[in-house]
Amino acid sequence: MKIGMEVVFDAAHHLPEYDGKCSRIHGHTYTLEIVVEGPVDEKTGFLMDFYDLKKIIKAALKDVDHSDLNAILQNPTAENIATYVKDELERRLQNEIADLVSVKLWEGKNKWVVLD
């Protein structure tokens, strides 16, 4: 079974390796969509309680939410931010029955990256 969740966070960054407007500091409202997979517990009927999943996601985002992403990542492109978040989520899901299937990171509207 697969379940998913979407959360929103805000952050600022600049792209030092890019020659264009994005080389200057600016901000985005990011939307993170994640999907996890695992067996449904026969007793509870849940793969995972959405409340618990939301706590794990919020913990994975605590360093990036309302932050300067350049303080965390050398080159905070959407691709590198998504990889960072994926690694944080996988670390926090290690003791859970659910496995991370995908991470989709929207940078504002109409622009996204996905890691399967």
N, C-alpha and C positions, 0 to 999 in steps of 0.2 A: 504494500500500500504506500502511496505517496501523499504527503501533505505539504502545503506551502504557506508562506507568510510574506507579507510586504511591509516594510518599514521605511520611514523617511528620516533623513538627517541632513544637516547643513554643514558645509566646510568651505574653506578658502584654500587656494593654491595658486602657483604659477608654474609654468613649464620652462625650466631653464634651458632645455635642449631644443626648444622650438623657436623658430624665427617668425613671429607673428604676434597678433594681439594677445594670445594666451600666455605669452612670456611675461606679461604684467600680472600682478596679483589681482585675483577676481574670485568670486564665490559661486557656488552652485547649491541648489537643493537636489540632493541625490535620493533616488528611490532604490531600495535594495529588495529584490525578490529572491527568496531562497526556497528550495524544495529539498525535503528529506524523505528517506524511504526506510521501511522496516516492517516487521510483523505487527499485526494488531493484537494487543493483549486481550485474551478471551474474557478475562474478568472485568476489565475497565471498558473495553470496547474502543480504546484509544491506541493509536500508534504512539502518540505523545500528546500530552496536554498542551494546547496552544499557549496557555499562560507560561508554562515552563519553556517552551520554544522561544517565546518573546523575551524572556529573561536571558536566555543564552545569546540571542541576537544582540540585545542591548549591551551585554557585557562585551561582546566582540567588537562593538562599535564605540565603546566608551572613549577610546583614545582618538578617534577620528571625528566624532560628532562635535560640531562647533569648534573646530580646531584649524590650525594652519597645517595642511597636509605635508608641506615641505619640511616641517619639523620631524615628520615620521618617515617620509619616503624621499629619496634623493630626486626622483623624477615622477611626481604623482599624476601620471596619466590615468585615464579611466581603467585601462588594462592593469596597471600596477596597483591601483586602489582595489580593484576587484580581487586580484590575487592576494593582497594583504588580508582583506576581509575573509576570503575563502580559507586561508591558513588559520586565521583566528577562530573561525567557526569549527573547522575540523578539530582543532585542539580542544575546544570546549565540548564537542560532541563525543569525545573519545569514551566517556563512561556512560553514554546513553545507548539505547537500543537502536536509535535512528542513525542512519548514515547520510551524509550530505550528498545530494545528487547534482544540484546545480546552484549557481549564484549568477544572478543577472543584476547588473548595476546600471541604472539610468542616470545619466548626467544631464539634469534638466529634462526638457521634453524632447522626444524624438531621437535621442542619442543613447545608445546602450552598448554594453559588452556582456558577453555571457561565457561562463566557464562551466563545462559539464564534467 
